[in-house]
Amino acid sequence: MARYTGSVCRICRRENMKLYLKGDRCYSDKCAYERRSYPPGQHGQGRGKLSGYGLQLREKQKIRRMYGILENQFKLYFKESDRQKGITGTNLLVLMERRLDNTIYRLGFANSRAQARQLVRHNHFLVNGKRVNIPSYLLRVGDVVAVREDSQQLSAINEAMEALPRRGLLPWLELDRAKFAGVFKSSPTREEMNLPVQEQLVVELYSK
């Protein structure tokens, strides 16, 4: 599967906001966005005002890159959210948050979603006691995500758990640090997600 392999710091600069794609570095003074908070490239500092379409496109790219989703997969998520009852934009964000790799990152078992994706691929996690190695697996309310017993000594996981207090645990999740396990206890509301994105612009973009 195709994946972006360039500098992730350039992505934050392009989207003009911190997407926290590089773990601890994003919280330090080494963060590239903190040092150069303008788009990358020769003309980064001289780019003009975006059109309506440009704003919609940038918002879509921002969400897609934040969660590490490819274009075709993102379109499928949008179609699914449009079929569901409720507000399409909110449904889309809830689908993103239900992904296994995202939940592992939110629970503090990984420093970034990219790292969480790799850990899932390497069979380090269980969902309801069964091994799952699909990062896009969608969790349901009540699902229990746990680190395999053999993987609980991994330095990457333990270092990430030490850094969790800096990010904080979100209200729809419950964590048992001693058992290396967490519960997806409820479906998040838009207010709880508190994401600095305008998902309605994405709905407008795909509704054309």
C-alpha positions in Angstrom: 0.0 0.0 0.0 1.3 3.5 -0.9 2.4 5.6 2.1 3.9 9.0 2.5 7.6 8.5 3.3 8.8 12.1 3.3 9.3 14.5 6.3 6.1 14.5 8.4 7.1 17.9 9.7 6.5 19.4 6.2 2.9 18.1 6.5 2.3 20.1 9.6 3.8 23.2 8.0 1.7 22.7 4.9 -1.5 22.4 6.8 -0.6 25.4 9.0 -1.2 23.5 12.3 0.4 20.9 14.5 -0.9 17.5 13.6 1.3 15.7 16.2 2.7 13.2 13.7 6.1 12.8 15.3 5.4 11.9 19.0 7.6 13.6 21.6 9.4 15.8 19.1 6.1 17.7 18.6 6.1 18.8 22.2 9.7 19.9 22.2 11.5 23.0 20.9 12.8 20.9 18.0 9.3 21.0 16.4 9.7 22.3 12.9 6.3 24.0 12.9 7.3 26.0 16.0 10.5 27.2 14.3 9.0 27.8 10.8 5.2 28.1 11.0 4.7 28.8 7.3 4.2 26.4 4.3 7.4 24.6 3.0 8.9 25.4 -0.3 10.5 28.3 -2.1 7.3 30.3 -2.1 5.9 29.1 1.2 6.0 32.6 2.9 4.4 34.3 -0.1 1.3 32.2 -0.8 -1.9 34.2 -1.2 -5.4 33.8 0.1 -7.1 30.5 -0.6 -10.3 30.2 -2.7 -13.4 28.5 -1.3 -12.4 25.3 -3.0 -8.9 25.6 -1.7 -10.2 25.9 1.9 -12.3 22.8 1.5 -9.4 20.9 0.0 -7.0 21.9 2.8 -9.5 20.9 5.5 -9.9 17.5 3.8 -6.2 17.0 3.6 -5.7 18.1 7.2 -8.1 15.4 8.5 -6.8 12.8 6.2 -3.2 13.4 7.1 -3.9 13.7 10.8 -5.3 10.2 10.9 -2.9 8.8 8.2 -5.6 7.8 5.8 -5.2 7.4 2.0 -7.5 9.2 -0.4 -9.6 6.2 -1.6 -10.0 4.9 1.9 -11.0 8.4 3.1 -13.7 8.5 0.4 -15.1 5.2 1.6 -15.3 6.6 5.2 -17.1 9.6 3.9 -19.7 7.5 2.0 -20.3 5.4 5.1 -20.7 8.5 7.3 -23.1 9.9 4.8 -25.3 6.7 5.0 -25.5 6.9 8.8 -28.0 8.9 10.7 -27.0 12.2 12.2 -24.5 14.8 11.1 -22.3 13.6 8.3 -19.2 15.5 9.4 -19.4 14.3 13.0 -20.1 10.8 11.8 -16.9 11.0 9.7 -14.8 12.0 12.7 -16.3 9.3 14.9 -15.3 6.7 12.3 -11.7 8.0 12.4 -11.7 7.8 16.2 -13.0 4.3 16.1 -10.0 3.0 14.2 -7.8 0.6 16.2 -4.5 2.4 15.4 -6.0 5.7 16.5 -7.4 4.2 19.7 -4.0 2.7 20.6 -2.5 6.1 20.1 -5.2 7.8 22.2 -4.8 5.2 25.0 -1.1 6.1 25.1 0.3 2.8 23.9 2.1 4.6 21.0 3.6 8.0 20.5 2.0 8.6 17.1 -0.6 7.0 14.9 2.1 5.8 12.5 3.8 4.0 15.4 0.5 2.6 16.5 -0.1 1.3 13.0 3.2 -0.5 12.9 2.7 -2.1 16.4 -0.7 -3.4 15.3 0.8 -4.8 12.1 3.3 -6.7 14.2 0.6 -8.4 16.3 1.3 -6.7 19.6 -2.4 -6.1 20.5 -5.6 -8.0 21.3 -9.2 -6.8 20.9 -11.6 -8.6 23.3 -8.9 -11.3 23.8 -8.3 -12.0 20.1 -5.3 -10.9 18.1 -6.0 -8.2 15.6 -3.4 -6.9 13.1 -5.6 -4.6 11.0 -5.0 -0.9 11.8 -8.3 0.2 10.2 -10.3 -2.3 12.4 -13.3 -0.3 13.7 -14.0 -0.7 17.4 -17.4 -0.8 19.0 -18.6 0.5 22.3 -17.4 -1.9 25.1 -14.5 -3.3 23.1 -11.3 -4.0 25.2 -7.9 -3.3 23.6 -5.0 -4.8 25.4 -1.2 -5.2 24.8 -0.2 -8.9 24.4 1.5 -10.2 27.5 4.7 -11.0 25.5 4.7 -7.4 24.2 4.3 -5.5 27.6 8.0 -5.1 28.0 8.5 -3.3 24.7 10.4 -0.1 25.3 8.3 1.7 22.6 5.1 1.0 24.4 6.4 1.8 27.9 7.9 5.0 26.8 4.7 6.0 25.1 2.7 5.3 28.3 5.1 7.5 30.3 4.3 10.4 27.9 0.5 10.0 28.1 -0.1 12.5 30.9 1.1 15.2 28.6 -1.6 14.5 26.1 -4.3 13.4 28.6 -6.9 10.5 28.3 -10.0 11.3 26.4 -13.5 10.9 28.0 -14.7 8.1 25.8 -11.8 5.9 26.7 -10.8 4.1 30.0 -7.3 2.9 30.7 -6.0 0.3 33.2 -2.2 0.9 33.2 -1.4 -2.1 35.4 -3.1 -4.5 32.9 -1.9 -2.6 29.8 -5.6 -2.5 28.6 -8.2 0.1 27.7 -11.9 0.2 26.9 -13.7 2.0 24.2 -16.5 2.8 26.6 -18.7 5.2 24.5 -19.0 6.8 21.1 -17.4 10.3 21.2 -19.4 13.4 20.8 -18.2 16.3 18.6 -17.6 18.4 21.8 -15.5 15.6 23.3 -13.3 15.2 20.2 -12.4 18.9 20.4 -10.5 18.7 17.1 -9.4 22.0 15.4 -11.0 21.1 12.1 -14.0 22.2 10.1 -15.5 19.0 8.9 -18.4 20.7 7.3 -16.0 22.0 4.6 -15.2 18.3 3.8 -18.9 17.6 3.4 -19.3 20.5 1.1 -16.3 19.4 -1.0 -17.6 15.8 -1.5 -21.2 17.0 -2.1 -20.3 18.9 -5.3 
